[in-house]
Amino acid sequence: MLGLKPKDLLDKSNPEYQAKVRGNTFTMSGWLEVLCNNPHLLKAPIAVYHNKAVLCQKPTDILKLDVNSRSSFKVPPHLRPRTID
């Protein structure tokens, strides 16, 4: 959903990445194993909403999910824009 390679999701400056991951070649299942066992190595949180995902490196990246659009999905009340009467 992100359109990124698993290696691109990891913080390469982390000392644990340098010790355990750097220089190794993994299959897709190997990368998933690295991510599952070391979630602290992720660069940033991943937000998922209605089959769309965003790597939130900046706080405003969450807005890329466009949760307030007038789509066919029902927007939960806490995510609806406020209206002033």
N, CA, C and O atoms as a printed pandas DataFrame, in Angstrom:
     atom_number atom_name residue_name chain_id  residue_number  x_coord  y_coord  z_coord
0              1         N          MET        A               1    0.807   -1.200    0.000
1              2        CA          MET        A               1    0.000    0.000    0.000
2              3         C          MET        A               1    0.855    1.271    0.000
3              4         O          MET        A               1    0.435    2.308   -0.515
4              5         N          LEU        A               2    2.039    1.186    0.572
5              6        CA          LEU        A               2    2.901    2.366    0.633
6              7         C          LEU        A               2    3.693    2.579   -0.653
7              8         O          LEU        A               2    4.106    3.699   -0.954
8              9         N          GLY        A               3    3.900    1.525   -1.394
9             10        CA          GLY        A               3    4.717    1.641   -2.595
10            11         C          GLY        A               3    6.196    1.758   -2.270
11            12         O          GLY        A               3    6.965    2.287   -3.073
12            13         N          LEU        A               4    6.603    1.275   -1.110
13            14        CA          LEU        A               4    7.998    1.338   -0.681
14            15         C          LEU        A               4    8.537   -0.067   -0.452
15            16         O          LEU        A               4    7.778   -0.999   -0.186
16            17         N          LYS        A               5    9.835   -0.209   -0.558
17            18        CA          LYS        A               5   10.472   -1.472   -0.222
18            19         C          LYS        A               5   10.592   -1.545    1.300
19            20         O          LYS        A               5   10.727   -0.509    1.951
20            21         N          PRO        A               6   10.545   -2.739    1.876
21            22        CA          PRO        A               6   10.651   -2.856    3.332
22            23         C          PRO        A               6   11.905   -2.181    3.892
23            24         O          PRO        A               6   11.861   -1.595    4.974
24            25         N          LYS        A               7   12.998   -2.259    3.176
25            26        CA          LYS        A               7   14.248   -1.650    3.639
26            27         C          LYS        A               7   14.107   -0.128    3.767
27            28         O          LYS        A               7   14.758    0.489    4.610
28            29         N          ASP        A               8   13.256    0.471    2.930
29            30        CA          ASP        A               8   13.055    1.922    2.964
30            31         C          ASP        A               8   12.257    2.372    4.185
31            32         O          ASP        A               8   12.213    3.565    4.483
32            33         N          LEU        A               9   11.629    1.442    4.893
33            34        CA          LEU        A               9   10.839    1.776    6.078
34            35         C          LEU        A               9   11.699    1.850    7.342
35            36         O          LEU        A               9   11.250    2.342    8.377
36            37         N          LEU        A              10   12.923    1.365    7.251
37            38        CA          LEU        A              10   13.765    1.257    8.436
38            39         C          LEU        A              10   14.667    2.471    8.625
39            40         O          LEU        A              10   15.116    3.095    7.664
40            41         N          ASP        A              11   14.919    2.788    9.901
41            42        CA          ASP        A              11   15.820    3.878   10.281
42            43         C          ASP        A              11   17.252    3.350   10.239
43            44         O          ASP        A              11   17.697    2.663   11.158
44            45         N          LYS        A              12   17.953    3.672    9.186
45            46        CA          LYS        A              12   19.293    3.143    8.975
46            47         C          LYS        A              12   20.327    3.741    9.928
47            48         O          LYS        A              12   21.436    3.216   10.036
48            49         N          SER        A              13   19.985    4.828   10.621
49            50        CA          SER        A              13   20.920    5.437   11.570
50            51         C          SER        A              13   20.852    4.770   12.944
51            52         O          SER        A              13   21.695    5.039   13.800
52            53         N          ASN        A              14   19.872    3.913   13.163
53            54        CA          ASN        A              14   19.728    3.221   14.433
54            55         C          ASN        A              14   20.891    2.241   14.606
55            56         O          ASN        A              14   21.175    1.462   13.697
56            57         N          PRO        A              15   21.573    2.267   15.772
57            58        CA          PRO        A              15   22.706    1.355   15.986
58            59         C          PRO        A              15   22.326   -0.118   15.857
59            60         O          PRO        A              15   23.134   -0.928   15.402
60            61         N          GLU        A              16   21.108   -0.469   16.252
61            62        CA          GLU        A              16   20.685   -1.860   16.135
62            63         C          GLU        A              16   20.525   -2.267   14.666
63            64         O          GLU        A              16   20.814   -3.407   14.303
64            65         N          TYR        A              17   20.066   -1.339   13.822
65            66        CA          TYR        A              17   20.005   -1.607   12.382
66            67         C          TYR        A              17   21.419   -1.865   11.871
67            68         O          TYR        A              17   21.659   -2.816   11.127
68            69         N          GLN        A              18   22.345   -1.011   12.276
69            70        CA          GLN        A              18   23.735   -1.148   11.832
70            71         C          GLN        A              18   24.310   -2.510   12.226
71            72         O          GLN        A              18   25.044   -3.123   11.450
72            73         N          ALA        A              19   23.979   -2.979   13.423
73            74        CA          ALA        A              19   24.535   -4.234   13.919
74            75         C          ALA        A              19   23.856   -5.470   13.341
75            76         O          ALA        A              19   24.527   -6.457   13.040
76            77         N          LYS        A              20   22.524   -5.428   13.183
77            78        CA          LYS        A              20   21.781   -6.636   12.818
78            79         C          LYS        A              20   21.373   -6.737   11.356
79            80         O          LYS        A              20   21.300   -7.840   10.815
80            81         N          VAL        A              21   21.106   -5.612   10.708
81            82        CA          VAL        A              21   20.469   -5.656    9.390
82            83         C          VAL        A              21   21.416   -5.230    8.269
83            84         O          VAL        A              21   21.423   -5.838    7.199
84            85         N          ARG        A              22   22.205   -4.203    8.505
85            86        CA          ARG        A              22   23.047   -3.621    7.462
86            87         C          ARG        A              22   23.926   -4.674    6.789
87            88         O          ARG        A              22   24.568   -5.490    7.450
88            89         N          GLY        A              23   23.935   -4.633    5.485
89            90        CA          GLY        A              23   24.787   -5.520    4.704
90            91         C          GLY        A              23   24.172   -6.873    4.405
91            92         O          GLY        A              23   24.743   -7.642    3.631
92            93         N          ASN        A              24   23.036   -7.188    4.986
93            94        CA          ASN        A              24   22.379   -8.472    4.740
94            95         C          ASN        A              24   21.368   -8.345    3.604
95            96         O          ASN        A              24   20.818   -7.272    3.358
96            97         N          THR        A              25   21.141   -9.443    2.930
97            98        CA          THR        A              25   20.132   -9.508    1.881
98            99         C          THR        A              25   19.018  -10.425    2.376
99           100         O          THR        A              25   19.266  -11.564    2.771
100          101         N          PHE        A              26   17.792   -9.915    2.348
101          102        CA          PHE        A              26   16.653  -10.684    2.829
102          103         C          PHE        A              26   15.638  -10.876    1.712
103          104         O          PHE        A              26   15.545  -10.066    0.791
104          105         N          THR        A              27   14.881  -11.962    1.812
105          106        CA          THR        A              27   13.723  -12.150    0.945
106          107         C          THR        A              27   12.586  -11.300    1.519
107          108         O          THR        A              27   12.752  -10.699    2.581
108          109         N          MET        A              28   11.445  -11.238    0.845
109          110        CA          MET        A              28   10.320  -10.465    1.358
110          111         C          MET        A              28    9.887  -10.994    2.728
111          112         O          MET        A              28    9.617  -10.212    3.640
112          113         N          SER        A              29    9.823  -12.309    2.872
113          114        CA          SER        A              29    9.439  -12.860    4.180
114          115         C          SER        A              29   10.503  -12.564    5.231
115          116         O          SER        A              29   10.177  -12.407    6.408
116          117         N          GLY        A              30   11.752  -12.486    4.831
117          118        CA          GLY        A              30   12.824  -12.117    5.748
118          119         C          GLY        A              30   12.682  -10.683    6.233
119          120         O          GLY        A              30   12.883  -10.400    7.414
120          121         N          TRP        A              31   12.328   -9.762    5.309
121          122        CA          TRP        A              31   12.108   -8.363    5.698
122          123         C          TRP        A              31   10.921   -8.253    6.635
123          124         O          TRP        A              31   10.963   -7.490    7.599
124          125         N          LEU        A              32    9.853   -9.010    6.363
125          126        CA          LEU        A              32    8.690   -8.995    7.249
126          127         C          LEU        A              32    9.059   -9.507    8.638
127          128         O          LEU        A              32    8.556   -9.004    9.642
128          129         N          GLU        A              33    9.921  -10.490    8.694
129          130        CA          GLU        A              33   10.408  -11.017    9.970
130          131         C          GLU        A              33   11.203   -9.953   10.723
131          132         O          GLU        A              33   11.044   -9.795   11.933
132          133         N          VAL        A              34   12.056   -9.226   10.007
133          134        CA          VAL        A              34   12.827   -8.136   10.629
134          135         C          VAL        A              34   11.882   -7.086   11.186
135          136         O          VAL        A              34   12.060   -6.638   12.318
136          137         N          LEU        A              35   10.874   -6.683   10.407
137          138        CA          LEU        A              35    9.922   -5.670   10.852
138          139         C          LEU        A              35    9.077   -6.155   12.030
139          140         O          LEU        A              35    8.821   -5.390   12.961
140          141         N          CYS        A              36    8.647   -7.399   12.001
141          142        CA          CYS        A              36    7.816   -7.929   13.090
142          143         C          CYS        A              36    8.598   -8.034   14.400
143          144         O          CYS        A              36    8.063   -7.755   15.473
144          145         N          ASN        A              37    9.849   -8.430   14.308
145          146        CA          ASN        A              37   10.653   -8.619   15.519
146          147         C          ASN        A              37   11.346   -7.343   15.993
147          148         O          ASN        A              37   11.855   -7.301   17.113
148          149         N          ASN        A              38   11.374   -6.306   15.160
149          150        CA          ASN        A              38   12.067   -5.062   15.509
150          151         C          ASN        A              38   11.254   -3.841   15.089
151          152         O          ASN        A              38   11.742   -3.031   14.301
152          153         N          PRO        A              39   10.032   -3.685   15.588
153          154        CA          PRO        A              39    9.209   -2.551   15.149
154          155         C          PRO        A              39    9.821   -1.198   15.508
155          156         O          PRO        A              39    9.499   -0.186   14.885
156          157         N          HIS        A              40   10.696   -1.175   16.503
157          158        CA          HIS        A              40   11.356    0.074   16.893
158          159         C          HIS        A              40   12.333    0.577   15.828
159          160         O          HIS        A              40   12.812    1.707   15.912
160          161         N          LEU        A              41   12.628   -0.251   14.837
161          162        CA          LEU        A              41   13.524    0.174   13.760
162          163         C          LEU        A              41   12.810    0.951   12.653
163          164         O          LEU        A              41   13.462    1.465   11.744
164          165         N          LEU        A              42   11.480    1.043   12.718
165          166        CA          LEU        A              42   10.739    1.807   11.711
166          167         C          LEU        A              42   11.112    3.281   11.782
167          168         O          LEU        A              42   11.308    3.831   12.865
168          169         N          LYS        A              43   11.210    3.916   10.614
169          170        CA          LYS        A              43   11.490    5.350   10.542
170          171         C          LYS        A              43   10.408    6.169   11.211
171          172         O          LYS        A              43   10.695    7.122   11.936
172          173         N          ALA        A              44    9.159    5.794   10.965
173          174        CA          ALA        A              44    8.016    6.580   11.414
174          175         C          ALA        A              44    6.796    5.670   11.478
175          176         O          ALA        A              44    6.809    4.569   10.927
176          177         N          PRO        A              45    5.743    6.128   12.148
177          178        CA          PRO        A              45    4.499    5.339   12.187
178          179         C          PRO        A              45    3.872    5.214   10.803
179          180         O          PRO        A              45    4.057    6.072    9.939
180          181         N          ILE        A              46    3.139    4.145   10.615
181          182        CA          ILE        A              46    2.401    3.921    9.376
182          183         C          ILE        A              46    0.918    4.019    9.710
183          184         O          ILE        A              46    0.414    3.286   10.561
184          185         N          ALA        A              47    0.228    4.923    9.039
185          186        CA          ALA        A              47   -1.212    5.096    9.234
186          187         C          ALA        A              47   -1.941    4.427    8.078
187          188         O          ALA        A              47   -1.559    4.580    6.918
188          189         N          VAL        A              48   -2.997    3.684    8.406
189          190        CA          VAL        A              48   -3.792    2.984    7.398
190          191         C          VAL        A              48   -5.250    3.355    7.601
191          192         O          VAL        A              48   -5.758    3.327    8.722
192          193         N          TYR        A              49   -5.922    3.704    6.504
193          194        CA          TYR        A              49   -7.342    4.056    6.552
194          195         C          TYR        A              49   -7.977    3.700    5.215
195          196         O          TYR        A              49   -7.562    4.209    4.174
196          197         N          HIS        A              50   -8.966    2.842    5.240
197          198        CA          HIS        A              50   -9.694    2.427    4.032
198          199         C          HIS        A              50   -8.766    2.053    2.878
199          200         O          HIS        A              50   -8.833    2.643    1.799
200          201         N          ASN        A              51   -7.920    1.089    3.111
201          202        CA          ASN        A              51   -7.017    0.542    2.093
202          203         C          ASN        A              51   -6.014    1.543    1.546
203          204         O          ASN        A              51   -5.467    1.333    0.463
204          205         N          LYS        A              52   -5.760    2.631    2.272
205          206        CA          LYS        A              52   -4.711    3.575    1.917
206          207         C          LYS        A              52   -3.748    3.636    3.097
207          208         O          LYS        A              52   -4.172    3.560    4.250
208          209         N          ALA        A              53   -2.463    3.771    2.814
209          210        CA          ALA        A              53   -1.463    3.831    3.879
210          211         C          ALA        A              53   -0.508    4.981    3.623
211          212         O          ALA        A              53   -0.243    5.348    2.478
212          213         N          VAL        A              54    0.013    5.552    4.726
213          214        CA          VAL        A              54    0.954    6.666    4.656
214          215         C          VAL        A              54    2.023    6.461    5.715
215          216         O          VAL        A              54    1.713    6.137    6.861
216          217         N          LEU        A              55    3.270    6.646    5.338
217          218        CA          LEU        A              55    4.374    6.677    6.288
218          219         C          LEU        A              55    4.435    8.098    6.826
219          220         O          LEU        A              55    4.744    9.027    6.081
220          221         N          CYS        A              56    4.146    8.277    8.097
221          222        CA          CYS        A              56    3.992    9.614    8.692
222          223         C          CYS        A              56    5.322   10.119    9.257
223          224         O          CYS        A              56    5.560   10.056   10.463
224          225         N          GLN        A              57    6.183   10.620    8.369
225          226        CA          GLN        A              57    7.463   11.160    8.819
226          227         C          GLN        A              57    7.302   12.561    9.408
227          228         O          GLN        A              57    8.109   12.988   10.234
228          229         N          LYS        A              58    6.263   13.272    8.980
229          230        CA          LYS        A              58    5.908   14.577    9.543
230          231         C          LYS        A              58    4.474   14.461   10.056
231          232         O          LYS        A              58    3.696   13.673    9.519
232          233         N          PRO        A              59    4.109   15.229   11.081
233          234        CA          PRO        A              59    2.737   15.142   11.585
234          235         C          PRO        A              59    1.678   15.406   10.519
235          236         O          PRO        A              59    0.596   14.820   10.573
236          237         N          THR        A              60    1.961   16.259    9.572
237          238        CA          THR        A              60    0.963   16.592    8.556
238          239         C          THR        A              60    0.805   15.501    7.487
239          240         O          THR        A              60   -0.120   15.566    6.677
240          241         N          ASP        A              61    1.681   14.517    7.476
241          242        CA          ASP        A              61    1.568   13.431    6.492
242          243         C          ASP        A              61    0.273   12.643    6.659
243          244         O          ASP        A              61   -0.213   12.038    5.703
244          245         N          ILE        A              62   -0.281   12.647    7.849
245          246        CA          ILE        A              62   -1.537   11.936    8.090
246          247         C          ILE        A              62   -2.662   12.497    7.224
247          248         O          ILE        A              62   -3.612   11.785    6.900
248          249         N          LEU        A              63   -2.558   13.763    6.851
249          250        CA          LEU        A              63   -3.585   14.394    6.025
250          251         C          LEU        A              63   -3.646   13.808    4.618
251          252         O          LEU        A              63   -4.644   13.985    3.920
252          253         N          LYS        A              64   -2.611   13.123    4.202
253          254        CA          LYS        A              64   -2.591   12.497    2.876
254          255         C          LYS        A              64   -3.632   11.385    2.756
255          256         O          LYS        A              64   -3.986   10.979    1.649
256          257         N          LEU        A              65   -4.122   10.894    3.897
257          258        CA          LEU        A              65   -5.150    9.857    3.859
258          259         C          LEU        A              65   -6.497   10.406    3.432
259          260         O          LEU        A              65   -7.371    9.642    3.021
260          261         N          ASP        A              66   -6.681   11.703    3.520
261          262        CA          ASP        A              66   -7.898   12.359    3.052
262          263         C          ASP        A              66   -9.144   11.720    3.657
263          264         O          ASP        A              66  -10.052   11.308    2.936
264          265         N          VAL        A              67   -9.178   11.643    4.980
265          266        CA          VAL        A              67  -10.304   10.989    5.658
266          267         C          VAL        A              67  -11.582   11.809    5.598
267          268         O          VAL        A              67  -12.660   11.270    5.849
268          269         N          ASN        A              68  -11.498   13.086    5.273
269          270        CA          ASN        A              68  -12.689   13.927    5.233
270          271         C          ASN        A              68  -13.286   14.087    3.847
271          272         O          ASN        A              68  -14.192   14.897    3.654
272          273         N          SER        A              69  -12.793   13.328    2.879
273          274        CA          SER        A              69  -13.328   13.458    1.519
274          275         C          SER        A              69  -14.750   12.912    1.453
275          276         O          SER        A              69  -15.146   12.081    2.270
276          277         N          ARG        A              70  -15.489   13.376    0.498
277          278        CA          ARG        A              70  -16.880   12.924    0.312
278          279         C          ARG        A              70  -16.886   11.673   -0.563
279          280         O          ARG        A              70  -17.357   11.700   -1.700
280          281         N          SER        A              71  -16.367   10.600   -0.029
281          282        CA          SER        A              71  -16.316    9.355   -0.787
282          283         C          SER        A              71  -17.480    8.458   -0.389
283          284         O          SER        A              71  -18.354    8.858    0.380
284          285         N          SER        A              72  -17.479    7.260   -0.912
285          286        CA          SER        A              72  -18.561    6.328   -0.610
286          287         C          SER        A              72  -18.413    5.738    0.794
287          288         O          SER        A              72  -19.329    5.081    1.291
288          289         N          PHE        A              73  -17.252    5.972    1.440
289          290        CA          PHE        A              73  -17.045    5.460    2.792
290          291         C          PHE        A              73  -17.736    6.361    3.801
291          292         O          PHE        A              73  -17.762    7.581    3.641
292          293         N          LYS        A              74  -18.285    5.766    4.821
293          294        CA          LYS        A              74  -18.899    6.545    5.888
294          295         C          LYS        A              74  -17.783    7.026    6.827
295          296         O          LYS        A              74  -17.001    6.222    7.334
296          297         N          VAL        A              75  -17.720    8.321    7.048
297          298        CA          VAL        A              75  -16.697    8.893    7.905
298          299         C          VAL        A              75  -17.196    8.844    9.343
299          300         O          VAL        A              75  -18.292    9.323    9.631
300          301         N          PRO        A              76  -16.400    8.269   10.254
301          302        CA          PRO        A              76  -16.814    8.213   11.652
302          303         C          PRO        A              76  -16.999    9.621   12.211
303          304         O          PRO        A              76  -16.318   10.551   11.778
304          305         N          PRO        A              77  -17.914    9.789   13.173
305          306        CA          PRO        A              77  -18.228   11.121   13.698
306          307         C          PRO        A              77  -17.014   11.885   14.226
307          308         O          PRO        A              77  -16.927   13.101   14.049
308          309         N          HIS        A              78  -16.081   11.191   14.868
309          310        CA          HIS        A              78  -14.926   11.888   15.432
310          311         C          HIS        A              78  -13.940   12.368   14.361
311          312         O          HIS        A              78  -13.019   13.124   14.672
312          313         N          LEU        A              79  -14.116   11.945   13.116
313          314        CA          LEU        A              79  -13.238   12.385   12.034
314          315         C          LEU        A              79  -13.909   13.367   11.088
315          316         O          LEU        A              79  -13.283   13.849   10.144
316          317         N          ARG        A              80  -15.177   13.665   11.333
317          318        CA          ARG        A              80  -15.888   14.609   10.469
318          319         C          ARG        A              80  -15.444   16.032   10.767
319          320         O          ARG        A              80  -15.139   16.358   11.914
320          321         N          PRO        A              81  -15.404   16.880    9.747
321          322        CA          PRO        A              81  -15.046   18.287    9.986
322          323         C          PRO        A              81  -16.140   18.967   10.815
323          324         O          PRO        A              81  -17.325   18.660   10.684
324          325         N          ARG        A              82  -15.717   19.877   11.649
325          326        CA          ARG        A              82  -16.677   20.600   12.476
326          327         C          ARG        A              82  -17.396   21.628   11.636
327          328         O          ARG        A              82  -16.805   22.272   10.769
328          329         N          THR        A              83  -18.692   21.774   11.905
329          330        CA          THR        A              83  -19.477   22.799   11.229
330          331         C          THR        A              83  -19.932   23.817   12.261
331          332         O          THR        A              83  -20.312   23.462   13.377
332          333         N          ILE        A              84  -19.890   25.059   11.885
333          334        CA          ILE        A              84  -20.308   26.129   12.772
334          335         C          ILE        A              84  -21.716   26.534   12.374
335          336         O          ILE        A              84  -21.958   26.916   11.229
336          337         N          ASP        A              85  -22.648   26.451   13.322
337          338        CA          ASP        A              85  -24.050   26.786   13.039
338          339         C          ASP        A              85  -24.327   28.252   13.316
339          340         O          ASP        A              85  -25.454   28.712   13.134
